[in-house]
């Protein structure tokens, strides 16, 4: 007669535990593999939402997935440039990514990706500019690990709306970037108010790191901003010349 199975024996307990571990590992791996594609799609959609928010194409309320993709395809074009602001056809080691904001086929502005250090991790977002190459048209945060209620306020609507209309050039057309004030920007000297947004109470370090990251990004993309400013100046000059010609022909 064969030896009866003893489910409480040390050997069988160990075998059962190993078998259970293998089954759980297989199930977890299968679930992770199946969800990876969905997670990637959700990340891509969230990225599009924040680019559209920075460009002021959508507000805080999220439209449907179909609407988001339709708006993105109609208004946003991702491009690569070199450090001189020249468009590239393929990615190079030092190439930079930016996004053109289009309306009726015309480029109305551009959007820069922000990827900088925060207090507890990376802060990723998008900073949008008007076609003049110096005026901020919007800002959004894509990802961060800042403290909720403190540095985490960088994702709030009131903070992000502060950026609209701020300038990266001073009255002498010198680059000064955009900074986060310690307190209200209206309390700063008048010549600085156009270049700072209101700070977040209790989140001085988050503001400092974000200010540093924005400045570093703007320096890297300076050639792009210059090209937009030059184009704007040429357009203004052409308009003035046309007005003079029309006046002379009257």
C-alpha positions in Angstrom: 0.0 0.0 0.0 1.4 3.4 -1.0 2.3 5.9 1.6 -0.6 8.3 2.3 -0.3 11.9 1.3 0.5 14.2 4.3 -0.5 17.7 3.4 1.0 19.0 6.6 4.5 17.6 6.0 7.3 20.1 5.7 8.2 18.8 2.2 4.7 19.2 0.8 4.2 22.6 2.4 7.4 23.8 0.7 6.3 22.3 -2.6 2.9 23.9 -2.4 4.4 27.3 -1.5 6.8 27.1 -4.5 4.0 26.1 -6.9 1.8 29.0 -5.6 4.7 31.4 -6.1 5.2 30.3 -9.7 1.5 30.6 -10.5 1.3 34.1 -9.0 4.5 35.2 -10.8 3.1 34.0 -14.1 -0.3 35.8 -13.5 1.4 39.1 -12.5 3.7 39.0 -15.5 0.8 38.4 -17.8 -1.2 41.2 -16.2 1.7 43.6 -16.5 2.3 42.7 -20.1 -1.4 43.1 -20.9 -1.6 46.5 -19.1 1.6 48.0 -20.5 0.0 48.9 -23.8 -3.0 50.5 -22.0 -0.7 52.4 -19.6 1.4 53.7 -22.5 -1.8 54.8 -24.4 -3.0 56.7 -21.2 0.4 58.4 -20.8 0.3 59.5 -24.4 -3.2 60.9 -24.0 -2.3 62.7 -20.8 0.7 64.2 -22.6 -1.6 65.5 -25.4 -4.1 66.9 -22.9 -1.3 69.0 -21.2 0.1 70.2 -24.5 -3.4 71.4 -25.5 -3.9 73.0 -22.1 -0.6 74.9 -22.4 -1.7 76.1 -25.8 -5.0 77.2 -24.3 -6.9 75.0 -26.7 -8.7 73.2 -23.9 -9.5 74.3 -20.3 -9.4 72.3 -17.1 -12.3 70.1 -18.1 -11.1 67.1 -20.2 -13.0 66.4 -23.4 -13.5 62.9 -24.7 -10.5 60.9 -26.0 -11.8 61.3 -29.5 -12.1 65.1 -29.2 -8.6 65.3 -27.6 -7.0 63.4 -30.5 -8.9 65.4 -33.1 -7.8 68.7 -31.5 -4.2 67.6 -31.2 -4.0 66.4 -34.8 -5.6 69.7 -36.0 -3.5 72.1 -34.0 -0.3 70.5 -32.8 2.8 69.4 -34.8 5.8 67.8 -33.1 9.1 68.8 -34.6 12.8 68.3 -34.0 15.4 71.2 -34.1 19.1 71.5 -33.6 20.8 73.9 -31.2 20.5 76.6 -33.9 16.8 76.3 -34.2 17.0 74.6 -37.6 14.3 71.9 -38.3 15.5 68.4 -38.6 14.1 65.4 -40.4 15.5 62.8 -38.0 16.5 62.7 -34.4 20.2 63.4 -33.6 22.1 63.1 -30.3 21.6 66.8 -29.5 18.3 67.4 -31.1 15.5 69.1 -29.3 11.8 68.4 -29.4 9.2 71.2 -29.6 5.6 71.6 -30.7 4.1 74.1 -33.1 0.6 75.4 -32.4 -1.3 75.8 -35.7 -4.5 77.5 -36.6 -5.9 77.3 -40.1 -2.5 75.9 -41.3 -0.5 78.8 -39.8 1.9 78.6 -36.9 0.6 80.8 -34.1 3.1 79.8 -31.5 5.2 77.1 -30.0 5.4 74.9 -27.0 8.5 73.7 -25.1 8.7 70.6 -22.9 9.9 71.3 -19.3 11.8 68.6 -17.5 13.4 69.7 -14.3 14.3 68.7 -10.8 11.7 69.2 -8.1 11.9 68.8 -4.3 11.0 65.0 -4.4 11.4 64.1 -8.0 11.1 65.3 -11.6 8.7 68.0 -12.7 7.5 67.6 -16.3 5.3 70.1 -18.1 4.9 72.4 -21.1 5.5 76.1 -21.6 3.7 77.7 -24.5 4.7 81.0 -26.3 3.0 83.3 -28.7 4.5 83.8 -32.2 6.4 86.9 -31.0 9.0 84.5 -29.3 8.8 86.2 -25.9 5.3 86.2 -24.5 4.1 83.1 -22.6 0.6 82.0 -23.7 0.2 79.1 -21.2 1.8 76.5 -18.9 0.8 73.0 -17.7 2.3 70.3 -15.5 2.4 66.8 -16.9 4.0 64.9 -13.9 5.5 65.7 -10.5 6.1 64.2 -7.1 5.7 67.4 -5.0 3.9 67.5 -1.6 0.1 67.8 -2.0 -1.1 71.2 -0.7 2.4 72.7 -0.9 4.6 72.2 -3.9 1.9 70.1 -5.5 0.0 73.3 -6.1 2.1 73.7 -9.3 -0.6 71.5 -11.0 -3.4 73.8 -9.9 -5.2 76.1 -12.3 -4.6 79.3 -10.4 -0.8 78.7 -10.4 -0.6 77.7 -14.1 -2.8 80.7 -15.2 -0.2 83.0 -13.6 2.2 82.4 -16.5 0.0 83.8 -19.3 1.3 87.1 -20.6 4.6 86.9 -18.8 7.7 87.9 -20.8 11.2 86.4 -21.1 12.7 89.7 -22.3 13.0 92.9 -20.3 12.4 96.4 -21.6 15.9 96.4 -23.1 15.1 93.2 -25.0 17.6 91.2 -22.8 16.8 87.7 -21.8 15.6 87.4 -18.2 13.5 84.1 -18.2 10.4 83.5 -16.1 10.7 83.0 -12.3 8.6 82.0 -9.4 8.4 84.8 -6.8 8.5 84.3 -3.0 5.0 85.6 -2.5 3.0 87.8 -4.8 4.7 89.1 -8.0 3.0 92.5 -7.6 5.2 93.0 -4.5 8.3 92.9 -6.6 9.9 96.0 -8.2 7.8 97.1 -11.2 10.6 96.2 -13.7 10.4 92.5 -12.5 6.7 92.0 -12.4 6.4 91.0 -16.1 8.9 88.2 -15.5 7.7 86.5 -12.3 4.6 84.6 -11.3 3.0 84.3 -7.8 4.8 81.8 -5.6 3.3 79.1 -3.5 3.3 79.5 0.3 5.5 77.0 2.0 7.0 75.7 -1.3 10.1 77.9 -1.7 12.3 75.0 -2.9 9.8 73.8 -5.5 9.5 77.3 -6.9 13.3 77.7 -7.0 13.8 74.3 -8.8 11.0 75.1 -11.3 12.5 78.6 -12.0 15.9 77.0 -12.6 14.5 74.4 -14.9 12.5 76.9 -16.9 15.6 79.1 -17.3 17.7 76.2 -18.4 15.1 75.1 -20.9 14.7 78.6 -22.4 18.5 78.9 -22.8 18.6 75.6 -24.6 15.8 76.7 -27.0 17.0 80.3 -27.3 17.7 79.9 -31.0 14.0 78.9 -31.6 12.8 82.0 -29.7 15.1 84.3 -31.6 13.9 82.9 -35.0 10.3 83.6 -34.0 11.2 87.1 -32.8 13.0 87.8 -36.1 10.1 86.6 -38.1 7.8 88.8 -36.1 10.0 91.8 -36.7 10.1 91.1 -40.4 6.3 90.8 -40.5 6.0 94.2 -38.7 8.4 95.8 -41.1 6.5 94.5 -44.1 3.3 95.8 -42.7 4.7 99.2 -42.0 6.2 99.4 -45.6 2.8 98.4 -47.1 1.1 101.1 -45.0 3.6 103.7 -46.2 3.1 102.6 -49.9 -0.7 102.8 -49.5 -0.4 106.3 -47.9 1.9 107.5 -50.7 -0.5 106.2 -53.4 -3.5 108.1 -52.0 
